């Protein structure tokens, strides 16, 4: 097998690996070939087995960079889960925010991550929280998801939440909830990735039913009913 290489004063065709080149019933490595024989091998390889590389798609280098709208539209094809992050506000109440950026990161230690927009009006409150919970929403909790997704100030309804064993607020009726201690923040473009170390898990995790998903700008049931 051969591959093209950059043009030079040497032959533009080489064998990819020093594998034996069969000649009749004898196997010869490149090092064993006489110079003339080697030239013949290159010529045969070029004429019979190699082809110049085809143009790469539509010349990617000349393409216009995708816009933020293009990126959002493309990412909308990727279904995600829907979660609510909740913390104890400094005022003593509950602050909550709907997210779809929840992802597991590590098993040792148990780490999860979610992303917060740097321009969020509640950035300092959530980014500097020493503890927080993340609740995975059930398919019948789209109302709560919409309520806590609002950019406007929203006072959580106490009836939407219950207390985990460690006292953190978690969304009542969620499929599963994770109590977390702040592990580290990492700025990434216009968002900050917030990592948490999982200190507790609650909820009906076995056979809990359908989850709430987000796909193409709409809430969906996962799996679809």
DRENDODREN-509688 format. One record per residue (C-alpha): residue number from 1; residue in one letter; x negated, y, z negated. Coordinates in Angstrom, 2 decimals, decimal comma. Example, Ala and Ser with C-alpha at 12.3 -4.5 7.8 and 13.67 -1.06 7.14 Angstrom:
<sites>
   num   residu         x         y         z
     1        A    -12,30     -4,50     -7,80
     2        S    -13,67     -1,06     -7,14
</sites>
This chain:
<sites>
   num   residu         x         y         z
     1        X      0,00      0,00      0,00
     2        X     -1,32      3,44      0,89
     3        X     -0,41      7,05      0,17
     4        X     -1,28     10,40      1,74
     5        X     -3,63     12,78     -0,02
     6        X     -4,60     16,42      0,50
     7        X     -6,53     17,25      3,63
     8        X    -10,32     17,19      3,26
     9        X    -13,45     16,39      5,23
    10        X    -12,94     12,77      4,34
    11        X    -10,28     10,46      5,69
    12        X     -6,79     11,64      4,60
    13        X     -5,71      8,09      3,94
    14        X     -6,85      5,84      1,10
    15        X     -5,72      2,61     -0,41
    16        X     -3,83      3,21     -3,62
    17        X     -5,34      0,29     -5,55
    18        X     -8,55     -1,76     -5,05
    19        X     -6,40     -4,77     -4,34
    20        X     -7,68     -7,44     -1,92
    21        X     -7,26     -6,72      1,80
    22        X     -6,39     -9,96      3,55
    23        X     -8,44    -10,84      6,64
    24        X     -7,49    -14,20      7,97
    25        X     -7,92    -16,60      5,08
    26        X    -10,49    -14,49      3,21
    27        X     -9,69    -11,87      0,61
    28        X    -12,11     -8,92      0,57
    29        X    -12,14     -5,93     -1,76
    30        X    -12,89     -2,46     -0,41
    31        X    -16,39     -2,56     -1,91
    32        X    -17,18     -5,68      0,14
    33        X    -16,13     -4,23      3,47
    34        X    -18,78     -2,97      5,89
    35        X    -18,47      0,75      6,79
    36        X    -17,10      0,03     10,27
    37        X    -14,60     -2,44      8,89
    38        X    -13,52      0,11      6,30
    39        X    -12,94      2,68      9,05
    40        X    -10,81      0,15     10,89
    41        X     -8,79     -0,52      7,77
    42        X     -8,09      3,20      7,38
    43        X     -7,07      3,47     11,03
    44        X     -4,76      0,47     10,81
    45        X     -3,25      1,70      7,57
    46        X     -2,61      5,12      9,05
    47        X     -0,98      3,76     12,20
    48        X      1,02      0,89     10,74
    49        X      1,72      1,47      7,11
    50        X      1,63      5,17      6,28
    51        X      3,84      8,07      7,13
    52        X      3,33     11,75      6,37
    53        X      5,47     12,92      3,46
    54        X      8,91     14,16      4,38
    55        X      9,82     17,74      3,47
    56        X     11,00     17,84     -0,16
    57        X     14,77     18,20      0,05
    58        X     15,45     21,80      1,18
    59        X     12,19     23,38      0,11
    60        X     12,90     23,83     -3,58
    61        X     10,37     26,62     -3,92
    62        X     12,45     28,87     -1,69
    63        X     15,73     28,25     -3,46
    64        X     17,36     31,02     -5,46
    65        X     17,12     30,33     -9,21
    66        X     20,48     29,23    -10,66
    67        X     22,51     31,84    -12,47
    68        X     23,80     31,55    -16,01
    69        X     27,29     30,99    -14,55
    70        X     25,99     28,13    -12,38
    71        X     24,30     26,59    -15,40
    72        X     27,43     26,82    -17,56
    73        X     29,55     25,29    -14,80
    74        X     27,14     22,40    -14,31
    75        X     26,85     21,76    -18,05
    76        X     30,63     21,72    -18,24
    77        X     30,53     18,38    -16,42
    78        X     28,86     16,88    -19,50
    79        X     31,46     15,87    -22,14
    80        X     30,50     16,61    -25,73
    81        X     31,97     16,01    -29,13
    82        X     33,44     18,84    -31,23
    83        X     32,36     19,58    -34,79
    84        X     32,89     22,19    -37,49
    85        X     29,96     23,48    -39,51
    86        X     30,95     24,70    -42,97
    87        X     29,00     26,45    -45,71
    88        X     29,61     28,10    -49,06
    89        X     29,75     31,82    -48,35
    90        X     27,94     34,18    -50,70
    91        X     31,33     35,62    -51,61
    92        X     32,29     32,26    -53,04
    93        X     34,63     31,22    -50,23
    94        X     34,13     29,00    -47,20
    95        X     32,66     30,01    -43,85
    96        X     33,21     27,70    -40,88
    97        X     32,26     27,60    -37,20
    98        X     33,19     25,23    -34,35
    99        X     30,27     23,83    -32,36
   100        X     29,68     21,30    -29,57
   101        X     25,88     21,26    -29,80
   102        X     25,64     18,64    -32,56
   103        X     22,98     15,98    -31,99
   104        X     21,11     13,40    -34,03
   105        X     17,34     13,90    -34,16
   106        X     15,64     11,37    -36,43
   107        X     16,21      8,29    -38,57
   108        X     13,14      8,78    -40,77
   109        X     14,04     11,16    -42,27
   110        X     17,72     11,45    -41,31
   111        X     17,86     14,64    -39,27
   112        X     20,57     16,34    -37,22
   113        X     20,59     19,56    -35,24
   114        X     23,01     22,19    -33,98
   115        X     22,52     25,47    -32,11
   116        X     23,58     28,98    -33,12
   117        X     23,64     32,00    -30,81
   118        X     21,12     34,62    -31,89
   119        X     23,69     37,38    -31,38
   120        X     26,33     35,76    -33,57
   121        X     27,81     38,14    -36,08
   122        X     27,34     35,44    -38,71
   123        X     23,81     34,45    -37,69
   124        X     22,16     35,37    -40,99
   125        X     24,87     33,64    -43,00
   126        X     24,53     30,29    -41,23
   127        X     20,85     30,34    -40,26
   128        X     19,78     31,01    -43,84
   129        X     22,24     28,69    -45,58
   130        X     20,31     26,25    -47,81
   131        X     23,02     23,62    -47,34
   132        X     25,77     22,99    -44,80
   133        X     28,16     20,29    -43,66
   134        X     28,98     19,11    -40,15
   135        X     32,33     17,40    -39,57
   136        X     33,18     15,40    -36,43
   137        X     36,73     16,31    -35,41
   138        X     39,49     13,84    -34,63
   139        X     41,52     14,18    -31,44
   140        X     44,46     15,71    -33,36
   141        X     42,35     18,58    -34,73
   142        X     42,21     20,84    -31,68
   143        X     44,04     23,57    -33,60
   144        X     41,28     23,74    -36,22
   145        X     38,66     23,58    -33,48
   146        X     40,19     26,58    -31,67
   147        X     40,61     28,55    -34,90
   148        X     36,99     28,23    -35,97
   149        X     35,63     28,73    -32,46
   150        X     36,76     32,35    -32,47
   151        X     34,00     34,97    -32,41
   152        X     36,15     37,21    -34,58
   153        X     35,99     37,06    -38,35
   154        X     38,22     34,24    -39,49
   155        X     39,03     33,31    -43,06
   156        X     39,22     29,51    -43,29
   157        X     42,41     28,01    -44,65
   158        X     41,67     26,22    -47,88
   159        X     44,06     23,46    -46,83
   160        X     41,78     22,64    -43,86
   161        X     38,95     21,64    -46,19
   162        X     38,14     19,30    -49,02
   163        X     35,06     18,88    -51,16
   164        X     32,46     16,21    -50,61
   165        X     30,92     14,45    -53,59
   166        X     28,14     17,04    -53,71
   167        X     30,59     19,94    -53,62
   168        X     30,06     21,01    -49,99
   169        X     33,21     21,89    -48,05
   170        X     34,04     19,43    -45,25
   171        X     36,93     19,46    -42,81
   172        X     39,80     17,35    -44,14
   173        X     40,78     14,49    -41,84
   174        X     37,50     14,52    -39,91
   175        X     36,23     11,25    -38,48
   176        X     32,95     11,65    -40,37
   177        X     31,15     14,43    -42,23
   178        X     27,47     14,97    -42,93
   179        X     26,17     16,90    -45,91
   180        X     22,84     18,51    -45,00
   181        X     19,98     20,43    -46,56
   182        X     18,25     23,00    -44,37
   183        X     15,16     21,41    -42,77
   184        X     13,96     24,05    -40,33
   185        X     14,98     26,57    -37,66
   186        X     13,48     26,86    -34,18
   187        X     14,21     29,73    -31,79
   188        X     14,94     28,52    -28,26
   189        X     15,84     31,29    -25,83
   190        X     19,03     33,04    -26,86
   191        X     19,88     30,35    -29,44
   192        X     18,31     28,99    -32,60
   193        X     18,18     25,26    -33,24
   194        X     19,10     24,56    -36,85
   195        X     17,88     21,24    -38,25
   196        X     19,36     19,64    -41,32
   197        X     18,33     16,65    -43,39
   198        X     21,34     14,45    -44,07
   199        X     21,89     13,94    -47,79
   200        X     25,36     12,41    -47,67
   201        X     27,94     10,94    -45,29
   202        X     31,69     10,73    -45,84
   203        X     34,80      9,92    -43,81
   204        X     36,48      6,94    -42,22
   205        X     33,63      5,87    -39,95
   206        X     34,94      2,41    -39,00
   207        X     37,92      2,30    -36,63
   208        X     38,64      5,95    -37,32
   209        X     40,46      6,58    -34,05
   210        X     39,88      8,90    -31,12
   211        X     37,54     11,86    -31,37
   212        X     38,05     15,39    -30,08
   213        X     35,90     16,14    -27,06
   214        X     35,13     19,17    -24,92
   215        X     34,92     18,80    -21,13
   216        X     35,13     21,37    -18,33
   217        X     36,25     24,07    -20,73
   218        X     39,06     22,05    -22,32
   219        X     39,59     19,91    -25,40
   220        X     40,09     16,24    -24,55
   221        X     40,62     13,01    -26,43
   222        X     37,72     10,57    -26,54
   223        X     38,52      7,96    -25,42
   224        X     41,40      9,40    -23,44
   225        X     44,76      8,14    -24,65
</sites>
